């Protein structure tokens, strides 16, 4: 029988190995989602689009699910579009 610390180490390794198999796929999906969100924001804002502002807005939402980030960015873009008209 294996010592307890070896058993725990093997369990930790197997859990890590299992999760790391999905890591490249989840990274790719997140990257594609972010690119899609960026393209949509660029289309809505046109020349007013600023990459740094876009990234600041996305990061400001923290660990919010991507679908909710997309809604929040779209709402924020609409606010940005109205701003010059009101001035």
PERALIN-V496565 format. One line per field, one symbol per residue. ss: DSSP state (2 for helix, 1 for strand, 0 for the rest). phi: phi as a letter, one per 30 degrees, with the letter a starting at -180 (. if undefined). burial: # if it has 9 or more other ideal C-beta (glycine too) atoms within 8 Angstrom, else .. A space follows every 10 residues. Layout:
ss->???
phi->???
burial->???
This chain:
ss->0002222222 2222222222 2222222222 2222222222 2222222200 2222222222 0000022222 2222222222 2222220
phi->.ddedddddd dddddddddd ddeddddddd dddddddddd ddddcidddb eddedddddd dicdeedddd dddddddddd ddedddd
burial->......#..# .......... .........# ..##..##.# ##.##...#. ...#..##.. #....#.### .###.###.# #......
